[in-house]
Amino acid sequence: MKIDRVNDAIKLASILHEKQYRKAGNVPYISHPYAVGLVLTMAGCKEDVIIAGILHDTVEDSEYTLNELEIRFGKEVAHIVRECTEEDKTKPWKERKKSQINRIKDSNLEVKYVKLADLLHNLNSIYECLENDDNKVWKSFNASKDEIKWYYKSMIEALNSNVEESSYILLYNELKIYYELVFNR
């Protein structure tokens, strides 16, 4: 793995997510892409998957384009980020989520790894916030707790791809555990 490309992704994500914060809590947003990249690194994913994990929200949450991403990091990174990006944020929440679920269902393993690491860190963050204040967490989202539960359950089903790769199975099982911890309290 070329550390220069990963460092370049970290620097870019830091710039593009500057002044952004996580929905629940006063945590700088950049902690999320870093955590996703770390999960993917620990799972033994290849460099392009790790880079895509670090950059998975840049197109969705900044003015940076997929074309710029492809020029800087290559077609595979841009493809993974494209598949993990909501297509049209002007559409209603549930419509956007259904579209994303359907896309992930048919995605390749690299895309599923990034989405799995993304959801795993999100549920981990929600769980940590729930330990402090149950009501505050759910008020920070653009959907109800029941809708969010539906989304995560649907994504878990979409990510269940009968993959035999042990690191994917471990992450997938961890995601299911966090789902239970968050929604079945």
Number of C-alpha atoms within 10 A of each C-alpha: 9 7 9 9 15 19 12 14 24 19 12 16 22 20 13 19 19 13 10 14 15 15 17 17 14 9 13 14 17 20 15 21 27 20 18 28 27 16 22 27 16 11 17 13 18 12 18 20 25 29 31 30 33 30 28 28 22 23 21 19 12 13 9 14 13 18 13 12 21 15 10 14 18 13 15 16 24 25 17 26 28 20 19 25 19 17 14 12 11 7 11 9 13 14 12 16 20 14 13 19 21 13 15 21 17 13 18 12 17 20 25 24 26 28 23 25 25 25 20 25 20 18 22 19 20 22 18 16 18 18 10 10 10 13 11 13 20 19 13 13 12 11 13 12 15 10 13 17 17 14 17 20 16 16 21 20 14 18 23 14 17 8 11 8 9 10 16 24 15 11 18 21 15 15 23 17 14 20 21 14 15 19 16 8 6
